[in-house]
Amino acid sequence: MDLIQTIQEKAKKLNKRIVLPEGSEERTIKAADILIENKIAQIILIGNPDEIKSEAEKFGLKNIDKATIIDPKNHDKKDHYIDMMVEIRKKKGLSREDASKLIENPLYLSTLMIKNGDADGEVAGAMNATGDVLRPAFQYVKTKPGVTVVSGAFIMILKDKEFGEDGLMVFADCAVHPNPTAKELAEIAVTTGHTTREIAGFEPRIAMLSFSTKGSAKHEMVDKVVEATKLAKEMDPSLQIDGELQSDAAIIPAIGKKKAPDSKIAGNANVLVFPTLETGNIAYKLVQRLAHAEAIGPVLQGMAAPINDLSRGCSVEDIVRLVAITCNQAAGIDK
Ligand code: ACO
């Protein structure tokens, strides 16, 4: 069984409730139909019920009547969610009037459903930009205890099985936080270690990447990675983490041995933590294109409940896959 099948089989056993705020969007509703048919998750669609039903009929979808459909303009919990919004954002001065408007936006409504325990996770972004999906999530679902920064990991499935864990590697942050501080970078390393265990299913060996290996260069950007490595080890001593390492020293055994002979990670890393979003985003796209790797994600990590963002160019299959990943993350958070 490959990784995706394993994730989907695990999701089936979990029976999580996943909210899809873009409920009448064509790929979303088709994915919902597949997810319900294969019993991967319980599906909540947000949207106008008549529109959703007519789209389902148009595409000949047989399972949409088994989804829970929430009309954002008119549902039983609207006033309760508005109260919650005003309470959560009282320091930010959110008025009841503004909350009443925001709650009709499916991207806000879905985060309030999660906050109130009415859903276990969310997948969105087929027709909304990353920032619009993430902002309500940051404001209402917030981060896990002990975590201040949300980041995005990619599971890279490489053609060359020599690297990582039989060809699987995890890269982060490739999607969210542009320029982390040392403490934030340490958190990113720790949450990526946990994502690796929960979703990729192997024990992480984390390399904190830089343009320097063990003091070969002096620069404040190197100092940040050195400090982040120290903090990450303190934050979760169960994780194997080392840095600062150049990418070749991290993944090529002969170079790792030469440049960092005392490191257990050098030459042997299966998780790469990049010092900035620029480096992570550029690296994963280059590996995807030049090495023909499959990139699964971004898997958003560090949130108090799993909320994942799709690319607007996503396929139906991408949505099905991300919902299954979201179910697995929800189970990890329950633990
Ligand atoms: N983790 C947790 N909370 C965060 C984070 C984070 N990484 N970033 C912002 N927040 C919180 C803030 O604290 C703030 O909370 P508050 O309102 O309670 O004070 C709220 O979110 C809004 O913060 P802003 O600084 O106003 O953030 P903004 O909404 O402008 O931007 C965003 C956040 C959209 C995620 C921004 O960091 C961004 O654009 N990141 C890059 C995303 C991107 O383009 N990625 C590359 C493409 S994805 C790909 O290629 C796969």
Residues whose N, C-alpha, C, O or C-beta is under 5 A from the ligand:
A	BS01	ACO	T130 G131 L134 R135 F138 Q139 T148 V149 V150 C174 A175 V176 H177 P298
